[in-house]
Amino acid sequence: MPTAAAYLGAAIAEIAGCFAFWAWLRLDKPAWWLLPGLVSLAVFAWLLTLAEVGAAGRAYAAYGGVYIASSLAWLWLVEGVRPDRWDVVGASICLVGAAIIVAAPRAPA
């Protein structure tokens, strides 16, 4: 699986899993919401292992940029709050940083 697809899937799974906990604690949803949330968080962890990056820490660091951009998409699509220009600028900077981390030329380990 290409790294970009792994990161995007992981972001969706992580945000959905965390949102299930948010909904239970902050939006008074029933406790059963935690079950799909836990499954979603397990899927997130599995998908992150599919990133084609040589070291776990580097994979997690690069994933952070994708997570930030995906969180703003969630904000807009699920919560109905449109990101402002500062959200977009910040997420863009994070995505550039993630691309540098993943694509930088490195000597073999």
PyMOL commands that place a pseudoatom at each C-alpha (Angstrom):
pseudoatom trace, name=CA, resn=MET, resi=1, chain=A, elem=C, hetatm=0, pos=[0.000, 0.000, 0.000]
pseudoatom trace, name=CA, resn=PRO, resi=2, chain=A, elem=C, hetatm=0, pos=[1.449, 3.408, -0.881]
pseudoatom trace, name=CA, resn=THR, resi=3, chain=A, elem=C, hetatm=0, pos=[2.413, 5.552, 2.075]
pseudoatom trace, name=CA, resn=ALA, resi=4, chain=A, elem=C, hetatm=0, pos=[-0.036, 8.340, 1.181]
pseudoatom trace, name=CA, resn=ALA, resi=5, chain=A, elem=C, hetatm=0, pos=[-2.968, 5.900, 1.208]
pseudoatom trace, name=CA, resn=ALA, resi=6, chain=A, elem=C, hetatm=0, pos=[-1.806, 4.361, 4.495]
pseudoatom trace, name=CA, resn=TYR, resi=7, chain=A, elem=C, hetatm=0, pos=[-1.551, 7.817, 6.072]
pseudoatom trace, name=CA, resn=LEU, resi=8, chain=A, elem=C, hetatm=0, pos=[-4.936, 8.947, 4.793]
pseudoatom trace, name=CA, resn=GLY, resi=9, chain=A, elem=C, hetatm=0, pos=[-6.658, 5.771, 5.984]
pseudoatom trace, name=CA, resn=ALA, resi=10, chain=A, elem=C, hetatm=0, pos=[-4.875, 5.990, 9.336]
pseudoatom trace, name=CA, resn=ALA, resi=11, chain=A, elem=C, hetatm=0, pos=[-5.963, 9.603, 9.767]
pseudoatom trace, name=CA, resn=ILE, resi=12, chain=A, elem=C, hetatm=0, pos=[-9.599, 8.809, 9.073]
pseudoatom trace, name=CA, resn=ALA, resi=13, chain=A, elem=C, hetatm=0, pos=[-9.504, 5.838, 11.453]
pseudoatom trace, name=CA, resn=GLU, resi=14, chain=A, elem=C, hetatm=0, pos=[-7.761, 7.796, 14.210]
pseudoatom trace, name=CA, resn=ILE, resi=15, chain=A, elem=C, hetatm=0, pos=[-10.041, 10.809, 13.968]
pseudoatom trace, name=CA, resn=ALA, resi=16, chain=A, elem=C, hetatm=0, pos=[-13.162, 8.621, 13.874]
pseudoatom trace, name=CA, resn=GLY, resi=17, chain=A, elem=C, hetatm=0, pos=[-11.946, 6.610, 16.871]
pseudoatom trace, name=CA, resn=CYS, resi=18, chain=A, elem=C, hetatm=0, pos=[-11.116, 9.693, 18.890]
pseudoatom trace, name=CA, resn=PHE, resi=19, chain=A, elem=C, hetatm=0, pos=[-14.385, 11.330, 17.878]
pseudoatom trace, name=CA, resn=ALA, resi=20, chain=A, elem=C, hetatm=0, pos=[-16.279, 8.319, 19.270]
pseudoatom trace, name=CA, resn=PHE, resi=21, chain=A, elem=C, hetatm=0, pos=[-14.721, 9.023, 22.671]
pseudoatom trace, name=CA, resn=TRP, resi=22, chain=A, elem=C, hetatm=0, pos=[-15.404, 12.758, 22.295]
pseudoatom trace, name=CA, resn=ALA, resi=23, chain=A, elem=C, hetatm=0, pos=[-19.031, 12.030, 21.443]
pseudoatom trace, name=CA, resn=TRP, resi=24, chain=A, elem=C, hetatm=0, pos=[-19.415, 9.740, 24.451]
pseudoatom trace, name=CA, resn=LEU, resi=25, chain=A, elem=C, hetatm=0, pos=[-17.847, 12.187, 26.917]
pseudoatom trace, name=CA, resn=ARG, resi=26, chain=A, elem=C, hetatm=0, pos=[-18.836, 15.554, 25.468]
pseudoatom trace, name=CA, resn=LEU, resi=27, chain=A, elem=C, hetatm=0, pos=[-21.963, 14.927, 23.399]
pseudoatom trace, name=CA, resn=ASP, resi=28, chain=A, elem=C, hetatm=0, pos=[-23.695, 12.471, 25.750]
pseudoatom trace, name=CA, resn=LYS, resi=29, chain=A, elem=C, hetatm=0, pos=[-23.672, 9.569, 23.278]
pseudoatom trace, name=CA, resn=PRO, resi=30, chain=A, elem=C, hetatm=0, pos=[-24.207, 6.087, 24.749]
pseudoatom trace, name=CA, resn=ALA, resi=31, chain=A, elem=C, hetatm=0, pos=[-21.236, 4.040, 25.984]
pseudoatom trace, name=CA, resn=TRP, resi=32, chain=A, elem=C, hetatm=0, pos=[-21.555, 1.582, 23.088]
pseudoatom trace, name=CA, resn=TRP, resi=33, chain=A, elem=C, hetatm=0, pos=[-20.007, 4.322, 20.897]
pseudoatom trace, name=CA, resn=LEU, resi=34, chain=A, elem=C, hetatm=0, pos=[-16.711, 3.332, 22.522]
pseudoatom trace, name=CA, resn=LEU, resi=35, chain=A, elem=C, hetatm=0, pos=[-16.672, -0.079, 20.831]
pseudoatom trace, name=CA, resn=PRO, resi=36, chain=A, elem=C, hetatm=0, pos=[-16.440, 1.136, 17.224]
pseudoatom trace, name=CA, resn=GLY, resi=37, chain=A, elem=C, hetatm=0, pos=[-14.082, 3.818, 18.508]
pseudoatom trace, name=CA, resn=LEU, resi=38, chain=A, elem=C, hetatm=0, pos=[-11.707, 1.189, 19.878]
pseudoatom trace, name=CA, resn=VAL, resi=39, chain=A, elem=C, hetatm=0, pos=[-11.887, -0.825, 16.658]
pseudoatom trace, name=CA, resn=SER, resi=40, chain=A, elem=C, hetatm=0, pos=[-11.196, 2.299, 14.654]
pseudoatom trace, name=CA, resn=LEU, resi=41, chain=A, elem=C, hetatm=0, pos=[-8.140, 3.119, 16.772]
pseudoatom trace, name=CA, resn=ALA, resi=42, chain=A, elem=C, hetatm=0, pos=[-6.797, -0.417, 16.270]
pseudoatom trace, name=CA, resn=VAL, resi=43, chain=A, elem=C, hetatm=0, pos=[-7.258, -0.030, 12.504]
pseudoatom trace, name=CA, resn=PHE, resi=44, chain=A, elem=C, hetatm=0, pos=[-5.406, 3.285, 12.721]
pseudoatom trace, name=CA, resn=ALA, resi=45, chain=A, elem=C, hetatm=0, pos=[-2.413, 1.649, 14.406]
pseudoatom trace, name=CA, resn=TRP, resi=46, chain=A, elem=C, hetatm=0, pos=[-2.339, -1.178, 11.855]
pseudoatom trace, name=CA, resn=LEU, resi=47, chain=A, elem=C, hetatm=0, pos=[-2.567, 1.171, 8.869]
pseudoatom trace, name=CA, resn=LEU, resi=48, chain=A, elem=C, hetatm=0, pos=[0.280, 3.287, 10.166]
pseudoatom trace, name=CA, resn=THR, resi=49, chain=A, elem=C, hetatm=0, pos=[2.548, 0.221, 10.087]
pseudoatom trace, name=CA, resn=LEU, resi=50, chain=A, elem=C, hetatm=0, pos=[1.952, -0.012, 6.322]
pseudoatom trace, name=CA, resn=ALA, resi=51, chain=A, elem=C, hetatm=0, pos=[3.739, 3.282, 5.606]
pseudoatom trace, name=CA, resn=GLU, resi=52, chain=A, elem=C, hetatm=0, pos=[6.784, 2.650, 3.450]
pseudoatom trace, name=CA, resn=VAL, resi=53, chain=A, elem=C, hetatm=0, pos=[9.166, 4.486, 5.767]
pseudoatom trace, name=CA, resn=GLY, resi=54, chain=A, elem=C, hetatm=0, pos=[12.245, 2.856, 7.266]
pseudoatom trace, name=CA, resn=ALA, resi=55, chain=A, elem=C, hetatm=0, pos=[11.826, 3.965, 10.896]
pseudoatom trace, name=CA, resn=ALA, resi=56, chain=A, elem=C, hetatm=0, pos=[8.747, 4.154, 13.088]
pseudoatom trace, name=CA, resn=GLY, resi=57, chain=A, elem=C, hetatm=0, pos=[9.543, 7.598, 14.486]
pseudoatom trace, name=CA, resn=ARG, resi=58, chain=A, elem=C, hetatm=0, pos=[9.965, 9.036, 11.000]
pseudoatom trace, name=CA, resn=ALA, resi=59, chain=A, elem=C, hetatm=0, pos=[6.695, 7.431, 9.877]
pseudoatom trace, name=CA, resn=TYR, resi=60, chain=A, elem=C, hetatm=0, pos=[4.877, 8.945, 12.857]
pseudoatom trace, name=CA, resn=ALA, resi=61, chain=A, elem=C, hetatm=0, pos=[6.441, 12.382, 12.351]
pseudoatom trace, name=CA, resn=ALA, resi=62, chain=A, elem=C, hetatm=0, pos=[5.438, 12.529, 8.690]
pseudoatom trace, name=CA, resn=TYR, resi=63, chain=A, elem=C, hetatm=0, pos=[1.978, 11.209, 9.532]
pseudoatom trace, name=CA, resn=GLY, resi=64, chain=A, elem=C, hetatm=0, pos=[1.447, 14.207, 11.801]
pseudoatom trace, name=CA, resn=GLY, resi=65, chain=A, elem=C, hetatm=0, pos=[1.085, 16.555, 8.827]
pseudoatom trace, name=CA, resn=VAL, resi=66, chain=A, elem=C, hetatm=0, pos=[-1.516, 14.327, 7.212]
pseudoatom trace, name=CA, resn=TYR, resi=67, chain=A, elem=C, hetatm=0, pos=[-3.367, 14.052, 10.521]
pseudoatom trace, name=CA, resn=ILE, resi=68, chain=A, elem=C, hetatm=0, pos=[-3.552, 17.830, 10.864]
pseudoatom trace, name=CA, resn=ALA, resi=69, chain=A, elem=C, hetatm=0, pos=[-4.937, 18.338, 7.356]
pseudoatom trace, name=CA, resn=SER, resi=70, chain=A, elem=C, hetatm=0, pos=[-7.384, 15.446, 7.790]
pseudoatom trace, name=CA, resn=SER, resi=71, chain=A, elem=C, hetatm=0, pos=[-8.583, 16.857, 11.111]
pseudoatom trace, name=CA, resn=LEU, resi=72, chain=A, elem=C, hetatm=0, pos=[-9.481, 20.107, 9.390]
pseudoatom trace, name=CA, resn=ALA, resi=73, chain=A, elem=C, hetatm=0, pos=[-11.341, 18.184, 6.686]
pseudoatom trace, name=CA, resn=TRP, resi=74, chain=A, elem=C, hetatm=0, pos=[-13.252, 16.378, 9.494]
pseudoatom trace, name=CA, resn=LEU, resi=75, chain=A, elem=C, hetatm=0, pos=[-13.978, 19.747, 11.099]
pseudoatom trace, name=CA, resn=TRP, resi=76, chain=A, elem=C, hetatm=0, pos=[-15.594, 20.906, 7.876]
pseudoatom trace, name=CA, resn=LEU, resi=77, chain=A, elem=C, hetatm=0, pos=[-17.279, 17.726, 6.592]
pseudoatom trace, name=CA, resn=VAL, resi=78, chain=A, elem=C, hetatm=0, pos=[-18.477, 16.169, 9.855]
pseudoatom trace, name=CA, resn=GLU, resi=79, chain=A, elem=C, hetatm=0, pos=[-18.760, 19.048, 12.300]
pseudoatom trace, name=CA, resn=GLY, resi=80, chain=A, elem=C, hetatm=0, pos=[-19.898, 21.637, 9.784]
pseudoatom trace, name=CA, resn=VAL, resi=81, chain=A, elem=C, hetatm=0, pos=[-17.271, 24.243, 10.717]
pseudoatom trace, name=CA, resn=ARG, resi=82, chain=A, elem=C, hetatm=0, pos=[-15.392, 25.639, 7.741]
pseudoatom trace, name=CA, resn=PRO, resi=83, chain=A, elem=C, hetatm=0, pos=[-11.630, 25.993, 8.323]
pseudoatom trace, name=CA, resn=ASP, resi=84, chain=A, elem=C, hetatm=0, pos=[-10.383, 29.563, 8.019]
pseudoatom trace, name=CA, resn=ARG, resi=85, chain=A, elem=C, hetatm=0, pos=[-7.385, 30.725, 6.024]
pseudoatom trace, name=CA, resn=TRP, resi=86, chain=A, elem=C, hetatm=0, pos=[-5.056, 30.278, 8.996]
pseudoatom trace, name=CA, resn=ASP, resi=87, chain=A, elem=C, hetatm=0, pos=[-6.133, 26.660, 9.349]
pseudoatom trace, name=CA, resn=VAL, resi=88, chain=A, elem=C, hetatm=0, pos=[-5.383, 26.117, 5.662]
pseudoatom trace, name=CA, resn=VAL, resi=89, chain=A, elem=C, hetatm=0, pos=[-2.007, 27.878, 5.830]
pseudoatom trace, name=CA, resn=GLY, resi=90, chain=A, elem=C, hetatm=0, pos=[-0.987, 25.911, 8.910]
pseudoatom trace, name=CA, resn=ALA, resi=91, chain=A, elem=C, hetatm=0, pos=[-2.063, 22.577, 7.442]
pseudoatom trace, name=CA, resn=SER, resi=92, chain=A, elem=C, hetatm=0, pos=[-0.236, 23.381, 4.197]
pseudoatom trace, name=CA, resn=ILE, resi=93, chain=A, elem=C, hetatm=0, pos=[2.983, 24.042, 6.080]
pseudoatom trace, name=CA, resn=CYS, resi=94, chain=A, elem=C, hetatm=0, pos=[2.562, 20.758, 7.945]
pseudoatom trace, name=CA, resn=LEU, resi=95, chain=A, elem=C, hetatm=0, pos=[1.997, 18.828, 4.705]
pseudoatom trace, name=CA, resn=VAL, resi=96, chain=A, elem=C, hetatm=0, pos=[5.137, 20.339, 3.178]
pseudoatom trace, name=CA, resn=GLY, resi=97, chain=A, elem=C, hetatm=0, pos=[7.052, 19.271, 6.272]
pseudoatom trace, name=CA, resn=ALA, resi=98, chain=A, elem=C, hetatm=0, pos=[5.624, 15.749, 6.060]
pseudoatom trace, name=CA, resn=ALA, resi=99, chain=A, elem=C, hetatm=0, pos=[6.625, 15.508, 2.388]
pseudoatom trace, name=CA, resn=ILE, resi=100, chain=A, elem=C, hetatm=0, pos=[10.165, 16.588, 3.215]
pseudoatom trace, name=CA, resn=ILE, resi=101, chain=A, elem=C, hetatm=0, pos=[10.417, 13.958, 5.944]
pseudoatom trace, name=CA, resn=VAL, resi=102, chain=A, elem=C, hetatm=0, pos=[9.169, 11.151, 3.692]
pseudoatom trace, name=CA, resn=ALA, resi=103, chain=A, elem=C, hetatm=0, pos=[10.850, 12.110, 0.413]
pseudoatom trace, name=CA, resn=ALA, resi=104, chain=A, elem=C, hetatm=0, pos=[14.227, 13.449, 1.589]
pseudoatom trace, name=CA, resn=PRO, resi=105, chain=A, elem=C, hetatm=0, pos=[17.218, 11.634, 0.089]
pseudoatom trace, name=CA, resn=ARG, resi=106, chain=A, elem=C, hetatm=0, pos=[18.919, 9.563, 2.774]
pseudoatom trace, name=CA, resn=ALA, resi=107, chain=A, elem=C, hetatm=0, pos=[21.884, 7.263, 2.863]
pseudoatom trace, name=CA, resn=PRO, resi=108, chain=A, elem=C, hetatm=0, pos=[20.955, 3.588, 3.307]
pseudoatom trace, name=CA, resn=ALA, resi=109, chain=A, elem=C, hetatm=0, pos=[20.856, 2.497, 6.951]
for i in range(1, 109): cmd.bond("trace and resi %d" % i, "trace and resi %d" % (i + 1))
show_as sticks, trace
zoom trace
